[in-house]
Structure formats: structure tokens, C-alpha cells
Amino acid sequence: MTITQLYEVFKASTGVSTDTRSIAKDSLFFALKGDNFDANTFAKQAIASGAKLAVIDNQEYATEHTVLVDNVLKCLQDLSNYHRRQLKIPVIGLTGSNGKTTSKELMAAVLNGKYHVAFTKGNLNNHIGVPLTLLSITSKHEIAIIEMGANHQKEIEFLCSICEPDYGYITNFGKAHLEGFGGVEGVIKGKSELYNYLRKGEGKVAFVNADDPLQVQQAKGLEQVSFGKEPGNATQVCPIAISGATRTISVHTSHVDIHTQLTGQYNFSNIAAAIAIGEYFKVPINKIKEGLESYEPQNNRSQLTETDRNLLIVDTYNANPSSMEEALINLKLFPTDSKWVILGDMFEMGEFEMIEHQKIADLALAINAEKTILVGRAFKNTSDEESHRLLKFTTTDDLTSYLKIEAPKNKTILLKGSRGMALEKCIPLL
């Protein structure tokens, strides 16, 4: 069966499924393989659960309700690219080291003020997630936002070849996935593959943060929509300023003041990008304001959480040196002296692990919080001067044991660490 023929089957289906635990009736089941599983073995179960057809790559599991292909993953990717080429709507590609998901959610909140928007759900931003996102786009959608994640070079290039974006936005270049990218220069090169893709096409546009010199440099030669405090000279400009950021961030445009529920000056560029993109696509300014002000951060990303004892800044979904630094600077600006810092290890640092953890440990102490707590093997191995304000724990469970006894009260507490550290387990004790 060719991709064209399979696409006809897809159009008559209810969509795509990859997990037999959540099979949609009359969907196409793609039997993907992983390091510890082979979904070919579940093809028969998928059909019994309601799938219309199962796409497999192992002859042993072939039946009258299966389609045998050379490689299921490649077939999924090829089908999604074929579907993308049938779409007659703008597609915005989004990547960056920090703030991808928040930016995507803000952009969707703004664009929903005028359009029916398709956008990446959760963190489905890799070589499987991007195809699944594309295949979820239907005829009712009028614009799409595709988030693309990467931890090594050539990955963004590949994802662009699948989703073929008309527009692109890179949030920033930060110290994320240094192990896979081989350092910051590798991050810049890898993320800039989105700009490289846009350069090859006619009429493609980049949204560029004019306050970020690296973005301005890497986007040279592209048709641009520039935004920021000093947008500079681009095809279109969108001047935006911070009007308040002591607890939650507010911004001011030439038309309106917007008061968001996000914390941290580091979210300014995410908000500004959403405004610029909304204005470019002619979303009414009152709808832009409504979308941004109604957005509530979730999934432990820059969430302000008030318990009956403390104010928590919860940012435990992910962490890297760049986002750690921004979170600490933001905490320093909070108008209170009763501050605690709780930081968990940063993952995928490779050879940069110890030097980057040491830098963050030093910065954390320089904040002069009432108490600084470092959690994880890497942080445990950092050196420090003796300080009554510093505690180290090997695991999050060790920390929770301490918090059960210590029970802090009336503090502003930053919780920040990589997802694998599971610092959110501490929240009930704070």
C-alpha cells in the first residue's frame, strides 16, 4: 500500500492511535517499537479494541486487518508529511532551549481569539510527537503551532522536513541538552536549523526577539517580524515593554496594558512573542489581552502556588543552567526577605555537569536567601564555603524527610529542578 492509498484510509478513519490502552474506534493503529517493547505484538489486540487497521512491520503478525510496511515509524512520519502538504493553513514552527511550551500555550491562547487553532499537546514535540500532532489537524482548523524539541544537531532539521513550517520562532539559545549538542555553540547551531529551513523557502517568515542579539544574528537574511523593547528595523515591528514584574508579569503595548498570571521577567519574551504573532495574524487587541490574561500556567511550569503556609514558585518540569539562573534572578526580585531556594540536579549536562552545577550553586548562595537547599548527586558534589544557610541532600526523599520536621512557614520558596528529580513531591509539605 502506498502512502497515497494509506492516506485515503486515514481520511476515512477517526485518527491515529499508538497505544492499545487508548484505542479510538475506527482509528489507524501504528505498531511502533521502542527499546523495551514491540507494538507489532499488540496489533491483533488493537483491532479487537476497535482500530480500523493496524500498520505493522513484522510479517509474523500480519492479518487481513493489517498493512505491512518496511518501517512503521517512517510510515507514520511520511503519512504526517503527506497530510501536512494537503493542509491549506499557516503552520508555525517553534523551538528553543527554554520556554517552548509556555510560548506555545500563550500563542494558542492569543490566536484562539480569532482562529480555530491546532497545537502541540503536552510535550509531543519529537520524531513521534510531531507526526502525531500533524495528523490530529482536521479541516476545522485554521492555523497550527508545532512545537519541536531537540537534544542533538540535525533533529530540528529533520522535524522541519516533516512539518514544513511557513513561520518560525526560536525562544532562545540556552544551556540545555549540552551533552547531546556538545556545548552552547552546538545548541545555537542545532536550534538555528529552523532558520536555515525558512531561508530555503519562498515567503517564509521568522518571528524574532530583537532584545536577543544571538537571535538577531542567526536570523539575518530572513523576512522578519521583530518584537521586543527595541524592535529595530524589520519587516514589521511590535514594541512591548514590561510594566510590572515583582510577582506576576505585566506588559504594555502601544494599545493596552496586559496583566498576566505568569511569574518571572524571563516570561516577558514569551508574552511579547505571543502578542507580536497575534498582531501579525490580525487578532483584535482585546482578544490578545483576554487570551493572555486568562492563561493559567500548569504542569509545574512557572506556577505561583499559595498554600496555607507559604508562597511557592513551582518550576519543576525541567531545568538547565539558563533557566536556573533566570529563576534565581526572579526570586531575588520578590518583595520579601523570607525566601528559600530549593534546587534539584540538572540532567543531560555531560562533561559540563560539574562546572554548571557549581555555577548555579554559587549563584544560589549569592541570592542571600534565608535557606538554600541543593538536591541530587551533582549538587551534592559542589564545593562551598561553610554556611548555616546551605543544606544538601542526595535525593528528593531525603529532602521530604527533612521538610516533615522543619515545616517552613510564611516563606516564599522557589522549587526548581529537572523533571527526573520530582521536586513536586515536596509541595504537600510546604
Rosetta blueprint (number, residue, H / E / L):
1 M L
2 T L
3 I H
4 T H
5 Q H
6 L H
7 Y H
8 E H
9 V H
10 F H
11 K H
12 A L
13 S L
14 T L
15 G L
16 V E
17 S E
18 T L
19 D L
20 T H
21 R H
22 S H
23 I L
24 A L
25 K L
26 D L
27 S L
28 L E
29 F E
30 F E
31 A L
32 L L
33 K E
34 G L
35 D L
36 N L
37 F L
38 D E
39 A H
40 N H
41 T H
42 F H
43 A H
44 K H
45 Q H
46 A H
47 I H
48 A H
49 S L
50 G L
51 A L
52 K L
53 L E
54 A E
55 V E
56 I E
57 D L
58 N L
59 Q H
60 E H
61 Y H
62 A L
63 T L
64 E L
65 H L
66 T E
67 V E
68 L E
69 V L
70 D L
71 N L
72 V H
73 L H
74 K H
75 C H
76 L H
77 Q H
78 D H
79 L H
80 S H
81 N H
82 Y H
83 H H
84 R H
85 R H
86 Q H
87 L L
88 K L
89 I L
90 P L
91 V E
92 I E
93 G E
94 L E
95 T E
96 G L
97 S L
98 N L
99 G L
100 K H
101 T H
102 T H
103 S H
104 K H
105 E H
106 L H
107 M H
108 A H
109 A H
110 V H
111 L H
112 N L
113 G L
114 K L
115 Y L
116 H L
117 V E
118 A E
119 F E
120 T L
121 K L
122 G L
123 N L
124 L L
125 N L
126 N L
127 H L
128 I L
129 G H
130 V H
131 P H
132 L H
133 T H
134 L H
135 L H
136 S L
137 I L
138 T L
139 S L
140 K L
141 H L
142 E L
143 I E
144 A E
145 I E
146 I E
147 E E
148 M L
149 G L
150 A L
151 N L
152 H L
153 Q L
154 K L
155 E H
156 I H
157 E H
158 F H
159 L H
160 C H
161 S H
162 I H
163 C H
164 E L
165 P L
166 D L
167 Y E
168 G E
169 Y E
170 I E
171 T L
172 N L
173 F L
174 G L
175 K L
176 A L
177 H L
178 L H
179 E H
180 G H
181 F H
182 G L
183 G L
184 V H
185 E H
186 G H
187 V H
188 I H
189 K H
190 G H
191 K H
192 S L
193 E H
194 L H
195 Y H
196 N H
197 Y H
198 L H
199 R H
200 K H
201 G L
202 E L
203 G L
204 K L
205 V E
206 A E
207 F E
208 V E
209 N E
210 A L
211 D L
212 D L
213 P H
214 L H
215 Q H
216 V H
217 Q H
218 Q H
219 A L
220 K L
221 G L
222 L L
223 E E
224 Q E
225 V E
226 S E
227 F E
228 G E
229 K L
230 E L
231 P L
232 G L
233 N L
234 A L
235 T L
236 Q E
237 V E
238 C E
239 P E
240 I L
241 A E
242 I E
243 S E
244 G E
245 A L
246 T L
247 R L
248 T L
249 I L
250 S E
251 V E
252 H E
253 T L
254 S L
255 H L
256 V L
257 D E
258 I E
259 H E
260 T L
261 Q L
262 L L
263 T L
264 G L
265 Q H
266 Y H
267 N H
268 F H
269 S H
270 N H
271 I H
272 A H
273 A H
274 A H
275 I H
276 A H
277 I H
278 G H
279 E H
280 Y H
281 F L
282 K L
283 V L
284 P L
285 I H
286 N H
287 K H
288 I H
289 K H
290 E H
291 G H
292 L H
293 E H
294 S H
295 Y L
296 E L
297 P L
298 Q L
299 N L
300 N L
301 R L
302 S L
303 Q E
304 L E
305 T E
306 E E
307 T L
308 D L
309 R L
310 N L
311 L E
312 L E
313 I E
314 V E
315 D E
316 T L
317 Y L
318 N L
319 A L
320 N L
321 P H
322 S H
323 S H
324 M H
325 E H
326 E H
327 A H
328 L H
329 I H
330 N H
331 L H
332 K H
333 L H
334 F L
335 P L
336 T L
337 D L
338 S L
339 K E
340 W E
341 V E
342 I E
343 L E
344 G E
345 D L
346 M L
347 F L
348 E L
349 M L
350 G H
351 E H
352 F H
353 E H
354 M H
355 I H
356 E H
357 H H
358 Q H
359 K H
360 I H
361 A H
362 D H
363 L H
364 A H
365 L H
366 A H
367 I L
368 N L
369 A L
370 E L
371 K E
372 T E
373 I E
374 L E
375 V E
376 G L
377 R H
378 A H
379 F H
380 K H
381 N L
382 T L
383 S L
384 D L
385 E L
386 E L
387 S L
388 H L
389 R L
390 L E
391 L E
392 K E
393 F E
394 T L
395 T L
396 T H
397 D H
398 D H
399 L H
400 T H
401 S H
402 Y H
403 L H
404 K H
405 I H
406 E H
407 A L
408 P L
409 K L
410 N L
411 K L
412 T E
413 I E
414 L E
415 L E
416 K E
417 G L
418 S L
419 R H
420 G H
421 M H
422 A L
423 L H
424 E H
425 K H
426 C H
427 I H
428 P H
429 L H
430 L L
